[in-house]
Amino acid sequence: MFKKILIANRGEIACRVMCTAKRMGIQTVAVYSDADADALHVQMADEAVHIGPAPSAESYLVIDKIMDAIRQTGAEAVHPGYGFLSENATFAKALEAEGVAFIGPGVKAIGAMGDKIESKKLAHEAKVNTVPGYLGILADEKEAAKVAAEIGFPVMIKASAGGGGKGMRIANTADEVASGFRSAVNEARSSFGDERVFIEKFIEEPRHIEIQVIADKHGNVVHLGERECSIQRRHQKVIEEAPSPFLDEKTRAEMGSQAVALAKAVDYSSAGTVEFIVDGKRNFYFLEMNTRLQVEHPVTELVTGLDLVEIMIRSAAGEKLPFTQKDIKLTGWAMESRIYAEDPYRGFLPSTGRLVRYRPPAESESVRCDTGVYEGAEISMFYDPMVAKLCTYGKDRIEAIDRMAEALDRFHIRGIGHNVDFLSAMMAHERFRDGRLTTNFIAEEYPDGFEGAPVSEETENAMRAVAVAAECANAERNRMISGQTPVGDRNPPQSAWKVRHDDAAEDADATHVDGGYDVAINGTKYEVRGALRAGEPVFGGTVNGKPFPVQMERRGIDYHTSIAGAQRQFTVLSRKASDLLDRMPKKEAADLSKFLLSPMPGLLVSLAVSEGEPVKAGQELAVVEAMKMENVLRATKDGTVAKIHAAAGASLAVDQQIMEFE
């Protein structure tokens, strides 16, 4: 067995690999860029080597720098994680030449399956169902448009070396092919150093279901069942689960058999994933094979009881698989939610900055959180926006969903935009709970973006009641501060309140009782029980005897609360103070409609217009890159460009002016 391994990656996957390696008694080496000097994976490792500037093209993607780190530390093996060099055959060859083990498949399998075009040809030869398409490399936008027209719209433009949703665009028209081709090429070049793209038919009403395979160097290949990965946004997976609520035993066996056959065809070893697209009649088609560990591997671990990282390490060391296909049993249900640094209330735009508060839910046998950050850490614009992976386990799908909903309500993040509210709303969505999924789910159910989950009047009033109870507790603490109240003048605390939300104000009356407060909202009583400590981000008590983990933060005189994907801002005032507030003049917001502002920190990749040029609503104006993704900014109405305030190549701050209109 290896004594020391280097993890050629960063973030949560580097931390994940280190956890297993340390449990196995193996020393670990981290590599890090300038941006990651204080990162969690650097702190966890036994040794750490600096490999260059923040951009991944100058650090994590530079093979020579990784090889130098291996030589410096004497690492005997390398785990590549996912992304970066994990599917790079040149890197695997360099390790082989150095006599260093690659904790992954052989060069043949990486070369064959890592190229999306060649892998489809091989899959076809191995009698694996494949999606109709054009497998040649596209030379330019004109050829892309011609091929798309021949295949028939809609089509998918995909990076040949792609993965993780990078370098992928759906096009429904020739114009969309042109812009999609440019963005796919740019993202492919930035993320993988390979700008080749191809086109295939986009299957409508699709589900994304993948098969996990595991193999050793002795020819043994086993599949570990499937994962449902249909909940995606911009082809980036958001929620995954195992098993799939859609497959029957017959389809599962057929997909598993084809996945194993494909792996054997390329002499596969280590962990790998064969991805399929499945239509409404359970017809399935090969998409690609990822010759690495997947982001969503924890759900497979939870339903099989296996540690995939450990098996990968043992396979790389030459050990045989300790089980056969008949030994694999899927037990229970597992769900994974990806916590992203993005703001769902602003069109899911990337968010960067410092994690001012970061408190994941407590882990248990049914709750697992894989992360690579900590409170006070910086979320950089240079890398993937994933903050953590929250996983839950249950005896069945609904139990796993309900446990996920509660865990999300207890996941407290401040300082950056994040998608926890959106994920919580998904757990309560009737269509999601019924398992009626497609890869279009988010686009179909949230066509105008996410504005928060709907809540019942009962839940909203319970949120009001907790806010009132918190204000009562705060007032009581203030009364007890020495010198704040004259001696002998301990008047009873305020009990009659107004709770304001938007333009509505509700009467509330509160009574202190053992363990909490009884709060009446318009005559209906809510029994709020539990600690209401100042600064505590999550109320961990009950309302009317039921757990009610509402997140609550006081900002000025307002209480910002959220539960089950719904946010509400309450102001709790005495009735007299509320009446006086109504008499205050309202401040009008500044009119910024004549400016195009950067919605996120990022790099201004290109400008599509110039000063004096007329523009139409929906027209492309600029492209901003953040967290390895390109974001096209379009005109919201007709107008004329009066002034350009930023040049292509500029680094932008959030809300920085890019251009101004007449």
Buried (B, 14 or more C-beta within 10 A) or exposed (E): EBEBBBBBBBBBBBBBBBBBBBEBEBBBBBBBBBBBEEBBBBEBBBBBBBBBEBBBBBBBBBBEBBBBBBEEBEBBBBBBBBBBBBBBBEBBBBBEEEEBBBBBBBBEBBBBBBBBBBBBEBBEEBEBBBBEBBBEEBEEBEBBBEBBEEBEBBBBBBBBBBBBBBBBBBBEEBEBBBBBBBBBBBBBBBBBBBBBBBBBBBBEEBBBBBBBBBBBBEEBBBBBBBBBBBBBBBBBBBBBBBBBBBBEEEBBEBBBBBBBBBBBBBBBBBBBBBBBBBBEEBEBBBBBBBBBBBBBBBBBBBBBEBBBBBBBBBBBBEBEBEBEBEEBEBEBBBBBBBBBBBBBBBEBBBBBBEBEEBBBBEEEEBBBBBBBBEBEBBBBBBBBBBBBBBBBBBEEBEBBBBBBBBBBBBBBBBBBBBBBBBBBBBBBBEEBBEBEBBBBBBEEEBEEEBEBBEBEEEBBBBBBBBBBBBBBBBBBEEBEEEEEEEEEEEEEBBBEBBBBBEEEBBBBBBEBEEEBBBBBBEEEEBBBBBEBEEEBBBBEBBBEEEEBBBBBBBEEEBBBBBBBBBBBBBBBBBBEBBEEBEEEEEEEEEEEEEBBBBBBBBBBBBBBBEEEEEBEEEBBBBBBBBBBBBBBBBBEEEBEBEEBEBEEEBEBEBEBBBBBBE
